[in-house]
Amino acid sequence: MEKTYYDPADLKKFGDVSEFGPELAKKFFDYYGEVFKDGALTAREKSLIALAVAHTVQCPYCIDAYTTDTLERGCSEEQMMEAVHVAVAIRGGSSLVHSVQMMNKVKEVSM
């Protein structure tokens, strides 16, 4: 198999990031664990949000992890894809709304 820049096996090494800075890593992992507990949103809902965000930030490790997590939490393929489409719509819309800045500049320069 050809080696890729992102090695899927590295996802299992996520906990190892504490090797060079254990104090901050512990704080991060404690925080991370608290964030994904049931609260005003269920852990299942948070997992779908994480899957959508993972696509927005284009993190292959997160996409793998939250694809698995959402499936384990009973999400359907349709729900997962809908969450991804929400992320795509927001990302596309956020790029498109910046065209207002371009349009303003064109009008300013053209005057």
Secondary structure, 3 states (H helix, E strand, C coil): CCCCCCCHHHHHHHHHHHHHCHHHHHHHHHHHHHHCCCCCCCHHHHHHHHHHHHHHHCCHHHHHHHHHHHHHCCCCHHHHHHHHHHHHHHHHHHHHHCHHHHHHHHHHHHC
